[in-house]
Structure formats: structure tokens, C-alpha cells
């Protein structure tokens, strides 16, 4: 029925977290089911999961945890250890290019 209306529903596999950042709050949905809904002229996302709401200021207190793939990439590109690569990614809040530059200096 949806296809006849030009609507395509696709589940996005492997999503670990969705963040919705507002002026005063940040909503975090961990291990969500995320669906991409394409219809003529627009794309929508449907997110199903349990949310955690952080008030302004709380979101900054949460330490960034880099993905293992990012840590491995930075370590490979710089020749540094995984621990050094992880520390660089944490200090740059996940900015791969910045972390690589930081370790090359």
C-alpha cells in the first residue's frame, strides 16, 4: 500500500544513538530502531526507543566515547598506540582530522 502512494520505508541498521539537541535540553535515545521514510518531496525519520533527557549543562558533563573504528583509524594514520589515539579523540570530541593533527605534532 505504501509503495503505491510513493512512500518507501527503510530501516537503518546499526544505529547506536540518536541525539536531539535543543536550546535547554538534549534528548538521547540509545540503541534505537530508526526508520527512514521517503515520500515524494520529503524525507522523515521515525525513531523508536527509550529517551534520556539531559538539562542544559548536563550534556557537557558526559564524556565523549569514541568508536573503536575511529580509534583504530587515528592510530593507523599516526603510528601511535590505541590509547594515545583514544585520548586524542576524546580531547577533540571525536574530530578525526583534529585528532590526527594533534598526534602528528
C-alpha positions in Angstrom: 0.0 0.0 0.0 2.8 2.5 0.9 4.7 1.8 -2.3 1.5 2.6 -4.4 1.5 6.0 -2.6 5.2 6.6 -3.4 6.3 6.1 0.1 9.4 4.0 0.8 10.2 2.8 4.4 13.7 1.6 5.2 15.2 0.6 8.5 18.6 2.0 9.2 20.7 -0.9 10.7 23.4 -0.4 13.3 22.3 2.9 14.8 23.8 3.2 18.3 22.4 6.5 19.5 20.3 9.5 18.4 20.7 12.9 19.9 18.2 15.7 19.6 19.9 18.9 20.9 17.6 21.7 21.9 18.2 25.1 23.5 17.7 23.9 27.1 17.7 20.1 26.8 19.4 17.2 25.0 17.4 14.1 24.3 19.4 10.9 23.9 17.9 7.7 22.5 20.3 4.8 22.9 20.1 1.6 20.8 17.1 2.9 18.8 15.2 1.4 15.9 15.4 4.1 13.2 13.3 4.1 10.1 13.8 6.4 7.1 10.5 7.3 5.4 10.9 8.7 1.9 7.8 10.2 0.3 7.5 12.5 -2.7 9.2 15.7 -1.8 10.3 14.9 1.7 12.3 12.5 4.0 11.2 11.8 7.5 12.8 9.7 10.3 10.9 7.6 12.8 12.9 6.8 16.0 11.7 4.2 18.4 13.4 3.8 21.8 13.7 5.0 25.4 14.9 8.6 25.8 17.0 10.1 28.4 16.6 13.9 28.8 19.6 16.0 29.9 19.0 19.6 31.1 21.3 22.4 29.9 24.7 21.9 31.4 24.3 18.2 32.0 25.0 17.2 28.4 28.5 18.8 28.6 29.4 16.6 31.6 29.1 13.4 29.7 32.5 12.2 28.5 32.8 11.5 24.8 33.5 7.9 24.0 35.0 7.4 20.5 34.0 4.4 18.3 36.6 1.7 18.1 36.8 2.1 14.3 37.7 5.8 14.8 40.4 4.9 17.4 41.9 2.3 15.0 41.9 4.8 12.1 43.6 7.5 14.1 46.2 5.1 15.4 46.9 3.7 12.0 47.2 7.1 10.4 49.6 8.5 13.1 51.5 5.4 14.1 50.5 6.0 17.7 49.1 3.5 20.2 45.3 2.9 20.5 45.4 4.5 23.9 47.0 7.7 22.5 44.6 7.7 19.6 41.6 7.4 22.0 42.9 10.2 24.2 43.3 12.5 21.2 39.8 11.7 20.0 38.3 12.4 23.5 40.2 15.7 23.7 38.9 16.7 20.2 35.4 15.4 21.0 35.6 13.0 18.0 37.0 15.3 15.4 39.1 12.7 13.4 41.2 15.3 11.4 41.9 17.3 14.5 43.0 14.2 16.5 45.3 13.1 13.7 46.9 16.6 13.5 47.2 16.7 17.3 49.2 13.4 17.4 51.4 14.3 14.4 52.7 17.5 16.1 
